[in-house]
Amino acid sequence: DTLLGTRSMDSEVALEVLSGIKIILPEKLLQIMATDFKSSTFDARPIPFLNDLNFYKKALSELFPNTEATRKAISDLNFGSLVLPKPHNDFTFFFGKTPLKWYPDYQSFLTTRLKLPLVSIGGESINSQVDGYLEFRMPTNEDDRLYVYLKSPSGLYYFFGYKQGVLSMVSNNTRFMDELLAMKESDLIVKMPDGETYEMQPVNPGTANAFVRRIQAANQN
């Protein structure tokens, strides 16, 4: 948000960040995703935590409270693994060191590499590099949007797009989509504490494909 209204909004800015994303998602859908990624970790490259120990230790100590569980998680990085304490890791998706670049034409921060360091899904450790893209759209009119595209080593993808209180999603995982399409309307509409309505809805695969093409085109420029 510090870029809004500044000259930086019209120029390219590069960052490397840890990112934790929270979206409201039914537990059954989260579990289907987590099971898919966890069952195919042997086919994925692990996140190279040891290559960036100083970055991870500093970032994690700033992001999470200074508890015994957090200190243990940071200490265990020395063994090349990261298991975040569940009481603190309430993120739907948590990503390790991720390069982002500000694209003025898109008014967005976009990931610049195909591989994403996926640390966890719903608090469940994954710790694998997976195919995917992130977009954090932050236009000057405050119409913020979030897009997440992840593909597991099994070839199954999951797309989420959030804007103005609506979470759109689609996947080529038939279990995921069957569960989503079978849900009642009451399961897909949530009344938020501020009185606003949060709605989840399925979209067609073309929406995910269009997002991927847009990110790929941006990274080729």
N, C-alpha and C positions, 0 to 999 in steps of 0.2 A: 504493500500500500504506500510505502514511502516514495515510490516512483510516480504516483499519480500527481498530475499537475506540474510536473517538472520537465526540464528539457530531456531528461533521460528517457521519457516516454517516446521520444522521437528518434532515439538512437539505440544501437544494439548494446545490450548488457548481458554478460555471461556470469553464471553463478554455479556453484557446486553445493548441493544442500542435502540434508536428510529431510524426508518428507513423510509426514503422517497424515493420512486422509481419513476423515470420518464421514460416512454416509449411512443413512438408515437403510438397512437391508434385512429382510427376513432371515432368521437364523438357519433355516433349512437351505436357503440359497447359498449362504456363506459356507456351510458345511460341505455342500456339493463342490464348490470351488476349491476349498482347502484340501479336500480329499483328492481331487484331480491333481493339484500341484504337488502334494506330498507323495502321492503314489508314483510320480514320474521324476522325482528329484535325482534318481540315479542317472537319468538321461540329460541332466542339466549341469552346467558348470557352477561350482560353488562361488559365493561372493568372496573376493580376495581381501578379507578384512586386514590381514597382516601387512598388506601393501600400504594401508592408510591408517595405521594404528592411532597416530596422534590426532588425525581428523576425527575418527570415530570416538575416541575417548573424550575429547573436548566437547564435541557436539552432543553426545549422549549425556554427559554430566550437566550440560546446560538445559537440555530438553526435559529430563526426568528428575523427580525429586531425589534428594540425597538420602537414600535409604540403604539398608544392608543389601536388599535385593538388587538395587541399581548398581551398587559398588561391585557386587559379585558378577553381574552381567558384564560390566566394563572390564573387570579383571580377567574374565574368561575369554575376552577378545585375544589375549595372548596365546590362546590355543587355537585360534582361527575360527571361532564360532561366536554367534551372538544369539542368546536366548533372553529376550526382554521379559521383565517381570510382568505377569498378567494383570496384577492390580493397576499398573501404570500404563500398560500397553492396551489402551481401549480403542485403538485405531482399526478401522476396517482394513486398510492397507497401510503397511509401513515399508518405506523404501530406504535403502542405504544411499551412499554417496551418489548423487545423480546430477549430471550436468544439465543445466537449463540455459536457454538463451531467449532474450526478449526480442520479439519480432514486431516492430512498429506497425507493419501493415496488418497484422493479425490482432494487435493489441493484446498479445499473449506471451506468456513464458511457455516454451515448448522444450521437450526433451530432444537432445541432439544425437542420440545413439539408439540403435534398435534394441539393445539389451538393457533391461532394467534390473537393478539389484533388489529383488523382492525378499524382504526380511520376514514378513509375516502377513497372514490373512486372518482377520478376526482373532488376533492374538496367538494363532497357531504358527509356529516357526516353519519357514520355508527355506530361507537362506540360499536361494538359487538365483542365477542370472537367467531371466526369461525374456522372450520377445515382448515388446510392448511400447506404448507411447503415453505420455501425459501432456495435458494442456491445461494451464491455469490462465483463463482469460480475464483480463482486468481492464476493461475499457473505461474511458473517462466519464461515461454516463452511469457508472456503477452497476451495469448489467453484468455482474461477475458470473462466470460459468466455469465448470470443471468437466474435463473429459478424461476417462481412463480406458485404455485398451490393453488387455493382457492376453497372451497366448501361452498355454502350458506346453511342455515338451511333447505331450500326447497329440498336439495339433488342435486342441479345443481352445476357442477364444471367448473372451468375455468383454463386452463393451458397456460402459456406463457414461451417461451424459447428464449433467445437472444444470438446470437454469430455472430461475424464478419459481422455486418450490416444486419442480417436477424432475424426478429421476427417471430417465429413459434407459432401458437396458435390453440387450439381446446377446445371444450366444448360439454357437453351433453345437453345444452340449445338449442333447435331447433331454437328459434328466433335468438339467437346469430349467430349460424352457417348459417342459411338461409341468414341473412344480410351479413355475411362475404363472402359467396360463390357467392352472387349476385353482389358484388362490381366489378367495372371495374379495369383493370390492372393499370390505371392511378391513382386510389384511393389507391392502395396498394404499389406503388413505389414512394418514396419521395427523391428528390434531396436535400442533406444537404448543409449548408453554406460552408463547407470545400470541397465541390465538390464530396464527397462520396455519394453512393446510399444506402438508407435505404429501405428494402423490407419487406413486411408482407405477410405471407403465411399460409394457413391451413395445418394441419398435421392430421394423423389418431389418434384415441383415444389410440392406443397402446403406443404412445410416452408418453402420460401423465401417463398411468399405469406403464410404465417402470420407469419413474422418481419417482413415489410414492414408488414403491418397493425398489428402490435404497436408498432413504432417510430412509425408515423404516429399511432396513438392516444395514445401517450405525449407526443408533441410538440403535440398538440391540447389537452392538459390544462393 
